[in-house]
Amino acid sequence: MNNDFRDGGVRRVGQVKEVTSLSNPIIKDIKALSQKKSRDETKSFMAEGLKLVIDALELGWTIRTLIYSKAAKGKPAVEQVAVKTVASGGLVLEVSEKVLSSVTRRDNPQMVVGIFEQRWTALKAIRPQDGETYVALDRVRDPGNLGTIIRTADASGASGVILVGESTDPFSLETVRATMGSVFAVPLARATPEEFLSWKKTSGAQVVGTHLAGAVDYRTINYKKKPVVLLMGNEQSGLPEALAKEADALARIPQAGRADSLNLAVATAVMIFEARRHLLTLDAPA
Protein backbone atom coordinates (compact mmCIF):
# COMPACT_ATOMS: atom_id res chain seq x y z
CA MET A 1 0.00 0.00 0.00
CA ASN A 2 1.89 3.06 -1.28
CA ASN A 3 1.40 6.68 -0.39
CA ASP A 4 3.15 10.03 -0.52
CA PHE A 5 3.59 11.99 2.67
CA ARG A 6 5.30 15.08 3.91
CA ASP A 7 7.39 14.84 7.08
CA GLY A 8 10.09 17.23 8.15
CA GLY A 9 9.28 19.45 5.20
CA VAL A 10 10.58 16.85 2.69
CA ARG A 11 8.39 15.07 0.17
CA ARG A 12 8.88 11.33 0.38
CA VAL A 13 7.38 8.23 -1.14
CA GLY A 14 6.73 5.46 1.32
CA GLN A 15 4.41 2.69 2.37
CA VAL A 16 2.96 1.28 5.53
CA LYS A 17 6.11 -0.10 7.06
CA GLU A 18 7.57 -1.81 10.08
CA VAL A 19 10.32 0.01 11.98
CA THR A 20 12.42 -1.48 14.75
CA SER A 21 15.57 0.64 14.61
CA LEU A 22 16.06 3.82 16.62
CA SER A 23 18.43 5.04 13.91
CA ASN A 24 15.74 5.02 11.22
CA PRO A 25 15.77 8.53 9.65
CA ILE A 26 11.99 8.89 9.89
CA ILE A 27 12.13 8.07 13.60
CA LYS A 28 14.93 10.61 14.03
CA ASP A 29 12.76 13.26 12.33
CA ILE A 30 9.84 12.44 14.61
CA LYS A 31 11.99 12.47 17.77
CA ALA A 32 13.25 15.90 16.74
CA LEU A 33 9.73 17.22 17.29
CA SER A 34 10.57 17.35 20.98
CA GLN A 35 12.46 20.53 20.03
CA LYS A 36 10.54 23.73 19.29
CA LYS A 37 12.89 24.56 16.42
CA SER A 38 11.91 21.37 14.62
CA ARG A 39 8.20 21.88 15.33
CA ASP A 40 8.42 25.42 13.95
CA GLU A 41 10.35 24.37 10.86
CA THR A 42 8.02 21.48 9.99
CA LYS A 43 4.86 23.14 11.36
CA SER A 44 3.95 19.83 12.95
CA PHE A 45 3.59 18.27 16.39
CA MET A 46 2.99 15.00 18.20
CA ALA A 47 -0.13 13.77 19.99
CA GLU A 48 -0.34 10.53 21.98
CA GLY A 49 -3.25 8.17 22.33
CA LEU A 50 -5.79 6.52 20.04
CA LYS A 51 -8.68 8.66 21.27
CA LEU A 52 -6.77 11.88 20.59
CA VAL A 53 -5.87 10.73 17.09
CA ILE A 54 -9.48 9.74 16.34
CA ASP A 55 -10.80 13.04 17.71
CA ALA A 56 -8.28 15.03 15.67
CA LEU A 57 -9.20 13.25 12.45
CA GLU A 58 -12.92 13.73 13.13
CA LEU A 59 -12.26 17.46 13.63
CA GLY A 60 -10.50 17.67 10.29
CA TRP A 61 -6.87 17.97 11.38
CA THR A 62 -4.24 16.84 8.87
CA ILE A 63 -2.26 13.80 9.98
CA ARG A 64 1.21 13.32 8.52
CA THR A 65 2.32 10.13 10.25
CA LEU A 66 0.57 7.48 12.34
CA ILE A 67 2.72 5.36 14.63
CA TYR A 68 1.41 2.34 16.49
CA SER A 69 2.99 -0.43 18.52
CA LYS A 70 2.96 -4.07 17.50
CA ALA A 71 0.58 -4.72 20.40
CA ALA A 72 -2.03 -2.51 18.71
CA LYS A 73 -1.82 -4.29 15.37
CA GLY A 74 -5.13 -5.75 14.24
CA LYS A 75 -7.29 -3.69 16.57
CA PRO A 76 -10.27 -2.44 14.52
CA ALA A 77 -10.05 1.18 15.69
CA VAL A 78 -6.32 1.30 14.93
CA GLU A 79 -6.87 -0.25 11.51
CA GLN A 80 -9.54 2.35 10.71
CA VAL A 81 -7.25 5.20 11.69
CA ALA A 82 -4.45 3.67 9.61
CA VAL A 83 -6.71 3.52 6.56
CA LYS A 84 -7.73 7.17 7.03
CA THR A 85 -4.08 8.18 7.42
CA VAL A 86 -3.00 6.50 4.19
CA ALA A 87 -6.07 7.83 2.35
CA SER A 88 -5.12 11.38 3.35
CA GLY A 89 -1.54 10.98 2.17
CA GLY A 90 0.09 10.13 5.48
CA LEU A 91 2.51 7.41 6.45
CA VAL A 92 1.74 4.53 8.83
CA LEU A 93 4.51 3.01 10.91
CA GLU A 94 4.29 -0.17 12.95
CA VAL A 95 7.04 0.05 15.56
CA SER A 96 8.51 -1.82 18.48
CA GLU A 97 7.77 -0.66 22.02
CA LYS A 98 11.43 0.42 22.29
CA VAL A 99 10.98 2.78 19.34
CA LEU A 100 7.67 4.08 20.66
CA SER A 101 9.20 4.78 24.07
CA SER A 102 12.03 6.73 22.45
CA VAL A 103 9.55 8.78 20.42
CA THR A 104 7.28 9.65 23.34
CA ARG A 105 10.02 9.74 26.00
CA ARG A 106 7.92 7.48 28.21
CA ASP A 107 8.65 4.06 29.69
CA ASN A 108 5.03 3.00 29.24
CA PRO A 109 3.89 4.87 26.13
CA GLN A 110 0.46 4.99 24.61
CA MET A 111 0.07 2.43 21.83
CA VAL A 112 -0.78 5.05 19.18
CA VAL A 113 0.88 8.35 18.29
CA GLY A 114 -0.06 10.83 15.57
CA ILE A 115 2.04 13.55 13.94
CA PHE A 116 -0.24 16.43 12.89
CA GLU A 117 0.08 19.73 11.10
CA GLN A 118 -0.12 22.73 13.40
CA ARG A 119 -3.15 24.96 13.10
CA TRP A 120 -3.32 28.63 14.09
CA THR A 121 -6.20 31.10 13.82
CA ALA A 122 -5.28 34.58 12.63
CA LEU A 123 -6.09 37.12 15.32
CA LYS A 124 -7.70 39.44 12.77
CA ALA A 125 -10.11 36.64 11.87
CA ILE A 126 -11.50 36.53 15.43
CA ARG A 127 -14.63 38.62 15.73
CA PRO A 128 -16.18 37.87 19.13
CA GLN A 129 -19.96 37.49 19.11
CA ASP A 130 -22.49 37.98 21.90
CA GLY A 131 -22.29 35.16 24.39
CA GLU A 132 -18.70 34.25 23.51
CA THR A 133 -15.70 34.16 25.83
CA TYR A 134 -12.02 34.14 24.89
CA VAL A 135 -8.97 33.76 27.11
CA ALA A 136 -5.90 35.91 26.43
CA LEU A 137 -2.71 34.84 28.20
CA ASP A 138 0.20 37.22 28.66
CA ARG A 139 3.56 35.43 28.39
CA VAL A 140 2.38 32.13 29.86
CA ARG A 141 5.53 30.11 30.56
CA ASP A 142 4.50 26.80 32.03
CA PRO A 143 3.41 24.05 29.57
CA GLY A 144 1.22 22.43 32.21
CA ASN A 145 -0.59 25.68 32.92
CA LEU A 146 -1.17 26.36 29.23
CA GLY A 147 -2.40 22.84 28.56
CA THR A 148 -4.76 22.94 31.55
CA ILE A 149 -6.12 26.34 30.47
CA ILE A 150 -6.80 25.07 26.93
CA ARG A 151 -8.59 22.07 28.42
CA THR A 152 -10.57 24.34 30.74
CA ALA A 153 -11.49 26.65 27.87
CA ASP A 154 -12.82 23.63 26.00
CA ALA A 155 -14.76 22.35 29.00
CA SER A 156 -16.35 25.74 29.66
CA GLY A 157 -17.43 26.31 26.07
CA ALA A 158 -15.05 29.21 25.48
CA SER A 159 -14.37 30.13 21.87
CA GLY A 160 -10.57 30.30 21.84
CA VAL A 161 -7.25 31.11 23.49
CA ILE A 162 -5.01 34.02 22.47
CA LEU A 163 -1.32 33.90 23.35
CA VAL A 164 0.11 37.37 23.92
CA GLY A 165 3.86 37.95 23.82
CA GLU A 166 6.56 35.29 24.18
CA SER A 167 4.68 32.24 25.41
CA THR A 168 5.39 28.55 25.80
CA ASP A 169 4.56 26.45 22.76
CA PRO A 170 0.99 25.06 22.76
CA PHE A 171 2.21 22.27 20.47
CA SER A 172 4.97 21.01 22.76
CA LEU A 173 4.61 17.41 23.91
CA GLU A 174 4.06 18.54 27.52
CA THR A 175 1.36 21.06 26.64
CA VAL A 176 -0.49 18.73 24.28
CA ARG A 177 -0.52 16.05 26.98
CA ALA A 178 -1.94 18.53 29.50
CA THR A 179 -4.76 19.51 27.13
CA MET A 180 -6.01 15.91 27.07
CA GLY A 181 -7.01 16.41 23.44
CA SER A 182 -8.57 19.84 23.79
CA VAL A 183 -5.77 21.31 21.65
CA PHE A 184 -7.74 19.93 18.70
CA ALA A 185 -11.00 21.59 19.76
CA VAL A 186 -9.96 25.08 20.89
CA PRO A 187 -8.86 27.67 18.30
CA LEU A 188 -5.45 29.19 19.11
CA ALA A 189 -4.17 32.61 18.09
CA ARG A 190 -0.98 34.51 18.88
CA ALA A 191 -0.04 38.17 18.92
CA THR A 192 2.45 40.68 20.21
CA PRO A 193 1.12 42.96 22.98
CA GLU A 194 0.83 45.75 20.41
CA GLU A 195 -1.11 43.56 17.98
CA PHE A 196 -3.44 42.45 20.77
CA LEU A 197 -4.18 46.01 21.88
CA SER A 198 -4.80 47.09 18.28
CA TRP A 199 -7.18 44.15 17.78
CA LYS A 200 -8.94 44.95 21.06
CA LYS A 201 -9.93 48.41 19.81
CA THR A 202 -11.93 46.99 16.90
CA SER A 203 -13.01 43.63 18.35
CA GLY A 204 -16.15 44.86 20.07
CA ALA A 205 -15.21 42.78 23.09
CA GLN A 206 -14.95 43.68 26.75
CA VAL A 207 -11.46 42.90 28.06
CA VAL A 208 -11.46 41.90 31.72
CA GLY A 209 -7.98 41.67 33.22
CA THR A 210 -7.03 40.05 36.49
CA HIS A 211 -4.73 42.16 38.63
CA LEU A 212 -3.66 42.24 42.26
CA ALA A 213 -4.64 45.90 42.26
CA GLY A 214 -8.02 45.13 40.73
CA ALA A 215 -10.63 47.03 42.66
CA VAL A 216 -13.61 44.98 41.47
CA ASP A 217 -14.61 41.60 42.83
CA TYR A 218 -14.65 39.24 39.82
CA ARG A 219 -18.21 38.16 40.68
CA THR A 220 -19.63 41.68 40.36
CA ILE A 221 -18.51 42.41 36.79
CA ASN A 222 -21.21 42.68 34.13
CA TYR A 223 -20.01 40.00 31.73
CA LYS A 224 -23.19 40.24 29.66
CA LYS A 225 -22.84 43.65 28.09
CA LYS A 226 -20.33 42.51 25.44
CA PRO A 227 -18.41 39.40 24.39
CA VAL A 228 -15.68 38.81 26.96
CA VAL A 229 -11.92 38.46 26.66
CA LEU A 230 -10.37 37.38 29.95
CA LEU A 231 -6.82 38.74 30.10
CA MET A 232 -4.61 36.76 32.44
CA GLY A 233 -1.09 37.76 33.46
CA ASN A 234 2.22 35.95 33.54
CA GLU A 235 2.75 33.38 36.33
CA GLN A 236 5.46 35.37 38.08
CA SER A 237 4.87 39.04 37.30
CA GLY A 238 1.17 39.27 36.49
CA LEU A 239 -0.18 41.74 33.94
CA PRO A 240 2.23 44.46 32.84
CA GLU A 241 0.98 48.01 33.23
CA ALA A 242 0.79 48.53 29.46
CA LEU A 243 -1.86 45.80 29.20
CA ALA A 244 -3.58 46.41 32.53
CA LYS A 245 -4.33 50.05 31.78
CA GLU A 246 -6.04 49.13 28.50
CA ALA A 247 -8.42 46.62 30.09
CA ASP A 248 -12.07 47.63 30.32
CA ALA A 249 -12.18 46.25 33.86
CA LEU A 250 -9.66 44.89 36.36
CA ALA A 251 -10.85 42.07 38.57
CA ARG A 252 -9.57 40.43 41.69
CA ILE A 253 -10.40 37.04 43.17
CA PRO A 254 -10.85 37.46 46.94
CA GLN A 255 -8.76 35.07 49.04
CA ALA A 256 -9.21 34.27 52.68
CA GLY A 257 -6.16 32.15 53.50
CA ARG A 258 -2.46 32.82 53.82
CA ALA A 259 -1.64 32.19 50.14
CA ASP A 260 -1.02 35.47 48.34
CA SER A 261 -1.97 34.22 44.87
CA LEU A 262 -3.53 31.42 42.87
CA ASN A 263 -1.92 29.20 40.26
CA LEU A 264 -2.52 30.70 36.80
CA ALA A 265 -4.54 27.74 35.54
CA VAL A 266 -6.70 27.75 38.68
CA ALA A 267 -7.29 31.51 38.52
CA THR A 268 -8.21 31.23 34.83
CA ALA A 269 -10.66 28.44 35.59
CA VAL A 270 -12.32 30.54 38.31
CA MET A 271 -12.64 33.50 35.95
CA ILE A 272 -13.79 31.62 32.88
CA PHE A 273 -16.51 29.63 34.61
CA GLU A 274 -17.81 32.78 36.30
CA ALA A 275 -17.95 34.59 32.96
CA ARG A 276 -19.61 31.61 31.28
CA ARG A 277 -22.12 31.33 34.15
CA HIS A 278 -23.25 34.91 33.45
CA LEU A 279 -23.26 34.56 29.68
CA LEU A 280 -25.09 31.25 29.61
CA THR A 281 -27.99 32.84 31.51
CA LEU A 282 -28.55 35.42 28.75
CA ASP A 283 -31.74 33.74 27.65
CA ALA A 284 -32.75 32.35 30.98
CA PRO A 285 -36.15 33.42 32.30
CA ALA A 286 -36.11 36.09 34.97
Secondary structure as UniProt FT lines:
FT   STRAND          2..7
FT   TURN            8..9
FT   STRAND          10..15
FT   STRAND          17..19
FT   TURN            22..23
FT   HELIX           25..31
FT   HELIX           32..34
FT   HELIX           36..42
FT   STRAND          44..48
FT   HELIX           50..58
FT   TURN            59..60
FT   STRAND          63..69
FT   HELIX           70..72
FT   TURN            73..74
FT   HELIX           76..87
FT   TURN            88..89
FT   STRAND          91..95
FT   HELIX           97..104
FT   STRAND          112..117
FT   HELIX           123..125
FT   TURN            130..131
FT   STRAND          133..138
FT   HELIX           143..156
FT   STRAND          160..164
FT   TURN            170..171
FT   HELIX           173..179
FT   TURN            180..181
FT   HELIX           182..184
FT   STRAND          188..191
FT   HELIX           193..203
FT   STRAND          206..210
FT   TURN            212..213
FT   STRAND          216..217
FT   HELIX           218..220
FT   TURN            223..224
FT   STRAND          228..232
FT   TURN            235..237
FT   HELIX           241..244
FT   TURN            245..246
FT   STRAND          249..252
FT   HELIX           264..279
FT   TURN            280..283
//
